[in-house]
Every structure is written in C-alpha cells, then in structure tokens.
Amino acid sequence: MQIRLAIPEIQTDSIVDGKGIRAVIWTQGCRHHCNGCHNPMTHSFTDGYLVDVEDIKKDIARMQGQDGITLSGGDPLEQVDACLEIAKYCQSIKLNVWCYTGYTYEELLDKAKKEPNIIELLENVDVLVDGRFVLEEKSFDVPFRGSKNQRLIDPKRSLKLGKVVLANFDELDSLLNSSSKMKVFV
C-alpha cells in the first residue's frame, strides 16, 4: 500500500530544530492554530503537496552532512502512518529522529487508544518536543523550544517507565556522536 505525506517542504541544514545539523520534514496540517505560531502556513490540511513516503526515504538516503531528521509542521501527529514509516526508516539507518507536536505526551497516550500507531511512532522517536506554543511563555532561554511549557521528552524511556522522562543533553550528544552523518540532497 502506498503511503503519502502532505508537506509544504523538506529543509536541510537546520540548526534550530533539534540538536546538530538536521533535515526537517515539515508536515502539512495542524489543529492547534497556536497564537504566534512561526509556521501558520502549515495549518491548512489542503495546502502543500502529497509525496510518496518511499520517495522521501530515497531523498533521505541521498542526504549528507545532516546529524538527524526532524518531523515538524504543522503537526506530524496528524499524519501518524506516514511519519511512522519515515521514523522507522531513519532508525534503521542509524539516524536520530526528533518530532515536534502541539499535543502533550499525555494527550498522545490518550489518542493512542484509538490510534495505536502513535505508540509505535513514539518508539521510533529519540526526542519528542511536546505541547502547544504559548505566546505568553515564549522564551529564547529554552533550547529547541518556542515556549517554556514545551518539554524535550525521551519517548522511548517514557514508554518503558510509564512516566514522562525528560531528554538528557549528555545522552543527546552521545546519540549524535554514534549516528552516521547523512548526505545533503543531490
């Protein structure tokens, strides 16, 4: 079965969407519509364009100079199946995966009761940045987040322990050092 992802673009060489130099897959569609969102053009579920996940995997395989992949948007959790396939592929080739979502980790666990693939996606994500952007809590003092309410979560450990475990920056450095660098789009 062909799985497609609605995206506005794929960006390489980002240094603000996770640790290291990253390729960002911007997903199309978001239900949160956070006031002050830096990416409001990704809110619509009808804009952007559909891309076969297999084509995205081929693009990832051709990249170089990237430390990992970030799923952002929009909200990647609105397109769980496609993002799951991409995350599983990235993990299989030893690339770390970050995922930004407006849903909290607790909301995702609740949504997973009806959409079990959410759990499998979380099992294939190294860092989950959760929570809506809150303009009143906007801060430049919280690395890789837009507002203080958002958390950097280790979803694999959180699932294993049954409670939220925040990501450890020393472990993130180790994760980057153990993953191979990707190529840039050719």
C-alpha positions in Angstrom: 0.0 0.0 0.0 1.3 3.4 -1.0 1.6 5.8 1.9 1.8 9.5 1.2 2.7 12.5 3.3 1.3 16.1 2.8 4.2 18.5 3.2 5.0 22.1 2.3 8.7 21.3 2.0 11.8 19.4 3.2 14.6 21.5 4.5 18.3 20.6 5.2 20.9 22.2 7.3 18.7 23.4 10.2 20.4 24.1 13.5 17.3 25.2 15.4 15.0 22.2 15.0 16.9 19.8 17.2 20.5 19.0 18.2 23.1 19.1 15.5 22.6 19.9 11.8 19.2 18.4 10.7 17.0 17.8 7.8 13.4 18.9 8.7 10.4 17.3 7.1 7.7 19.9 7.5 4.3 18.3 7.6 1.1 20.0 6.4 -1.9 20.2 8.7 -2.4 21.3 12.3 -5.5 21.5 14.5 -3.8 23.6 17.3 -3.6 27.0 15.5 -1.4 28.4 18.3 -1.4 32.2 18.6 2.0 33.4 17.4 2.9 30.2 15.6 6.1 30.6 13.5 4.7 28.4 10.8 1.0 29.2 10.2 1.2 28.3 6.5 1.3 24.7 7.6 -2.0 24.8 9.5 -4.2 24.0 6.4 -4.9 20.4 5.7 -5.5 21.2 2.0 -2.3 23.1 1.2 1.1 21.7 0.5 1.6 18.7 -1.8 1.5 14.9 -1.4 4.7 12.9 -1.6 5.1 9.2 -1.5 6.9 8.1 1.7 9.2 5.9 -0.5 10.3 9.0 -2.4 11.1 10.8 1.0 13.1 7.7 2.0 15.1 7.9 -1.2 15.7 11.6 -0.6 16.9 10.8 2.9 19.3 8.1 1.6 20.9 10.8 -0.7 21.4 13.3 2.0 24.8 14.1 3.5 26.1 16.3 6.3 23.0 16.0 8.4 23.0 14.7 12.0 19.4 13.5 12.0 15.9 14.1 10.9 13.2 16.3 12.5 9.5 15.8 11.9 7.7 19.2 12.4 5.0 21.1 10.9 2.1 21.5 11.0 1.8 18.6 13.4 3.3 15.3 12.4 0.9 13.5 14.7 -1.9 14.4 12.2 -0.2 12.0 9.7 0.9 9.2 12.0 1.2 6.4 9.5 3.4 8.3 7.1 5.6 9.8 9.8 5.9 6.3 11.4 7.3 4.9 8.2 9.8 7.7 7.9 10.9 7.4 11.5 11.3 3.6 11.3 13.4 4.0 8.1 15.6 6.7 9.8 16.1 4.5 12.8 17.0 1.5 10.6 19.8 3.5 9.0 21.0 4.8 12.4 19.7 8.4 12.1 18.3 10.0 15.2 14.7 11.4 15.0 13.2 14.4 16.7 9.4 15.1 16.5 7.7 18.3 17.3 4.0 18.2 18.2 1.4 20.5 19.7 -0.1 17.6 21.6 1.3 16.8 25.1 2.8 13.4 25.7 -0.3 12.6 27.9 -2.7 13.6 25.1 -0.8 11.4 22.7 -1.2 8.4 25.1 -4.9 9.1 25.2 -5.1 9.4 21.4 -3.2 6.2 21.1 -6.2 4.3 22.5 -7.9 4.9 19.1 -4.7 5.2 17.0 -2.2 2.6 18.3 0.4 3.6 15.7 1.1 6.6 17.8 2.8 4.4 20.3 4.9 2.8 17.6 5.9 6.2 16.3 7.0 7.3 19.8 9.1 4.1 20.0 10.9 5.3 16.9 11.5 8.9 18.0 14.6 9.8 20.1 13.3 13.2 21.3 9.7 14.4 21.4 9.1 18.1 21.8 5.6 18.3 23.1 2.9 20.9 23.8 1.4 23.9 22.1 3.3 27.0 21.5 2.1 29.6 24.2 2.9 33.1 23.1 2.8 34.4 26.7 5.5 31.8 27.6 7.7 32.5 24.6 11.4 32.4 25.5 14.8 32.3 23.9 16.2 30.6 27.0 14.6 27.2 26.3 16.8 25.3 23.8 14.9 23.8 20.8 11.5 25.1 22.0 9.4 28.2 21.4 7.8 28.5 24.8 8.6 27.4 28.4 5.7 25.0 28.6 7.1 22.7 25.9 9.2 19.7 27.0 12.0 17.7 25.5 11.0 14.2 26.2 12.7 10.8 25.8 9.7 8.9 24.5 11.3 5.5 24.5 12.3 5.7 28.1 9.0 7.3 29.0 7.0 4.5 27.5 9.2 1.9 29.2 8.9 3.5 32.6 5.3 4.6 32.3 6.0 8.2 33.1 7.4 11.3 31.4 11.2 11.2 31.3 12.9 14.3 30.0 15.7 14.1 27.4 19.2 14.3 28.8 21.5 16.6 26.8 24.6 14.5 27.5 22.8 11.5 26.1 21.7 13.6 23.1 25.4 14.4 22.4 26.2 10.7 22.7 23.3 9.9 20.3 24.7 12.4 17.7 28.2 11.1 18.0 27.0 7.5 17.4 24.9 8.2 14.4 26.4 8.5 10.9 26.2 11.8 9.1 23.8 12.0 6.2 24.4 13.5 2.8 22.7 16.7 1.6 20.1 16.5 -1.2 21.6 15.9 -4.6 
